[in-house]
Amino acid sequence: MAYIKYGRNALRQIIKETNLHSSDRMMQPLFCVGQGVRHRKLEVILTTNIEKLGKAGETVKVAPGHFRNHLMPKLLAVPNIDKYAYLIREQHKIFPPEEEKEEVKVVKVSEEDKLKEYEKAAKRLDNARLVLRRLIDIEKFRTRSTKDEPIELQSPVTKDEIVAEVARQLCVQIAPENLHLASPLSTVGEYEVPLRIPKSIPLPAGKVSWMLNVKVRTK
């Protein structure tokens, strides 16, 4: 409720500072209620958000008794006449209405849905190829005895680097524990890195284990 805290004092302050006619000052809100027909509803301006009635600044129709006994004593609403419409506008300038926060609904994910997401991610890793570009060790490259000798890297590729590249290239989040890498990749070439995937995720037909294909190339 945006104005309950400051509404009463704000309205009094505006009334004092506003140059209204003396005839307007003498007219009380309750007198305005008495001017209408008893069985007809009264148009009022809400000074705060009221559930099932309206938002602050809106004009709504209410029963005169409800306005007289509940809304007006608490300054939750004022009669819909020019004088009070002006006061409400001034009140909005002093205390802008608070923006309503959207309700965030938490959707519970079932175990079956989680398993499907894990299986989808595992298949994506198994079918993809991760390509890494690294600098080679120039000195060792020049001193190779044969062309078939592996080309060594300046710095080996670690588990953490593979995990980071999987997230960047394949958009799949894994942990270093999901990779079975005995030692860092130290040479240029293609590798099949075993994946540690929960046994609850079924393997594709003809597969013995989940694998991640990694290709290390020179820059």
C-alpha positions in Angstrom: 0.0 0.0 0.0 1.8 3.0 -1.3 0.3 5.9 0.7 -0.9 4.7 4.1 2.4 5.6 5.6 2.4 9.2 4.4 -1.1 9.8 3.1 -2.7 11.6 6.1 0.2 14.0 6.7 0.7 14.6 3.0 -2.9 15.6 2.4 -2.9 17.9 5.4 0.3 19.5 4.2 -1.1 20.0 0.7 -4.3 21.4 1.9 -2.5 24.0 4.0 -0.1 25.0 1.2 -2.8 25.1 -1.5 -4.6 28.4 -2.3 -8.1 27.1 -2.3 -11.3 29.2 -2.0 -12.7 29.6 1.5 -16.0 27.9 0.3 -13.9 24.9 -0.7 -12.2 24.7 2.6 -15.5 24.7 4.5 -16.9 21.8 2.5 -16.1 18.6 4.3 -16.0 15.2 2.6 -18.8 13.9 4.8 -21.0 16.8 3.6 -20.3 15.6 0.0 -21.6 12.2 0.9 -24.8 13.6 2.2 -25.5 15.5 -1.0 -26.0 12.3 -3.0 -29.0 10.0 -3.0 -28.7 7.4 -0.3 -29.1 4.4 -2.5 -26.7 5.6 -5.2 -23.0 4.8 -5.1 -20.5 7.5 -4.6 -17.5 8.2 -6.9 -14.3 8.4 -5.0 -10.6 8.6 -5.8 -8.4 6.0 -4.2 -5.3 7.3 -2.4 -3.7 3.8 -2.2 -4.0 0.4 -3.7 -6.9 -1.6 -2.3 -7.4 -5.2 -3.1 -10.6 -6.0 -5.2 -11.3 -2.2 -5.5 -8.6 -0.5 -7.5 -5.2 1.1 -7.6 -4.1 4.5 -6.2 -5.4 7.4 -8.3 -8.2 5.4 -9.9 -11.8 6.6 -9.7 -14.2 3.9 -8.4 -17.8 3.7 -7.1 -18.5 2.7 -3.5 -21.4 2.7 -1.1 -21.6 6.0 0.8 -21.6 4.2 4.1 -18.5 2.2 3.2 -16.7 5.5 2.3 -17.9 7.3 5.4 -17.1 4.6 7.9 -14.0 3.0 6.4 -12.3 4.7 3.5 -12.5 8.4 4.5 -11.5 8.0 8.2 -8.3 6.2 7.1 -7.7 8.5 4.1 -7.9 5.6 1.8 -10.1 7.5 -0.6 -11.5 11.1 -1.2 -14.6 12.3 -3.0 -14.2 12.6 -6.8 -14.4 16.4 -7.0 -12.0 18.9 -8.6 -10.5 20.0 -5.2 -9.6 16.5 -4.1 -8.5 15.4 -7.5 -6.0 18.2 -7.4 -4.8 17.2 -4.0 -4.3 13.6 -5.1 -2.2 14.8 -8.1 0.0 16.9 -5.7 0.3 13.9 -3.4 1.6 11.8 -6.3 4.3 14.4 -6.9 5.5 14.2 -3.3 5.2 10.4 -2.9 5.3 8.6 -6.3 3.5 5.3 -6.2 5.6 2.3 -5.7 5.9 -0.1 -8.6 4.2 -3.5 -8.0 6.6 -6.4 -8.0 5.8 -9.2 -10.3 5.2 -12.5 -8.4 7.7 -15.1 -9.3 6.3 -18.5 -9.4 8.7 -21.4 -8.6 8.1 -24.3 -11.0 9.1 -27.6 -9.4 11.1 -29.9 -11.8 10.4 -33.6 -11.4 13.1 -36.2 -11.3 11.9 -37.6 -14.6 12.4 -34.1 -16.2 15.9 -33.8 -14.7 16.8 -37.2 -16.0 15.7 -36.2 -19.5 17.8 -33.0 -19.4 20.9 -35.0 -18.2 20.4 -37.6 -21.0 20.1 -34.8 -23.5 23.3 -33.1 -22.3 25.2 -36.5 -22.3 24.2 -37.2 -25.9 25.2 -33.7 -26.9 28.7 -34.3 -25.4 29.0 -37.7 -26.9 28.1 -36.5 -30.4 30.1 -33.3 -30.4 33.8 -32.5 -31.0 35.6 -30.1 -28.8 38.3 -28.1 -30.7 41.1 -26.5 -28.8 43.9 -24.3 -30.3 47.2 -24.1 -28.4 50.7 -22.8 -29.0 53.4 -25.5 -29.6 56.8 -25.8 -28.1 59.0 -24.4 -31.0 62.3 -25.7 -29.7 61.0 -29.3 -29.4 59.2 -29.0 -32.7 62.5 -28.1 -34.5 64.4 -30.9 -32.9 62.0 -33.7 -33.8 63.7 -36.7 -35.2 60.8 -37.6 -37.6 57.6 -35.9 -38.9 55.5 -38.6 -37.2 56.7 -37.6 -33.8 54.0 -35.9 -31.7 54.0 -32.1 -31.6 54.3 -31.0 -28.0 52.4 -28.0 -26.6 53.9 -25.1 -24.7 51.4 -25.8 -21.8 49.3 -29.0 -21.5 45.5 -28.8 -21.6 44.0 -29.5 -18.1 40.6 -30.7 -16.9 39.6 -27.2 -15.9 40.3 -25.9 -19.4 38.3 -28.6 -21.0 35.4 -27.9 -18.6 35.5 -24.2 -19.5 35.6 -24.9 -23.3 32.7 -27.4 -23.0 30.6 -24.6 -21.4 31.6 -22.1 -24.0 31.4 -24.2 -27.2 28.8 -26.8 -26.3 26.7 -24.8 -23.7 26.8 -27.7 -21.3 27.8 -27.3 -17.7 30.0 -30.2 -16.3 32.4 -30.6 -13.4 36.0 -31.7 -13.5 34.9 -34.9 -11.8 32.8 -35.8 -14.9 36.0 -36.2 -16.9 38.2 -39.2 -16.6 41.5 -37.7 -17.6 44.6 -39.5 -16.2 47.0 -36.7 -17.3 46.7 -33.3 -19.1 46.8 -33.3 -22.9 50.4 -32.4 -23.8 50.5 -33.0 -27.6 48.6 -32.0 -30.7 46.1 -34.6 -31.8 42.6 -36.1 -31.3 41.6 -37.7 -28.0 38.6 -39.6 -26.6 38.1 -38.5 -23.0 35.8 -40.8 -21.0 32.9 -39.2 -19.3 31.7 -40.1 -15.9 27.9 -40.0 -16.3 25.4 -41.4 -13.7 24.4 -45.0 -14.4 20.8 -43.9 -14.3 21.3 -42.3 -17.8 21.0 -45.1 -20.4 23.7 -45.5 -23.0 22.8 -45.3 -26.7 22.7 -48.6 -28.6 26.1 -50.0 -29.3 27.9 -47.7 -26.8 30.0 -49.1 -24.0 30.7 -45.7 -22.3 30.2 -42.0 -22.8 33.1 -40.3 -24.6 34.0 -36.7 -25.3 35.9 -36.1 -28.6 38.6 -33.5 -28.1 40.8 -32.2 -30.9 43.9 -30.1 -30.0 45.2 -28.0 -32.9 48.0 -25.6 -33.4 47.4 -21.8 -33.4 
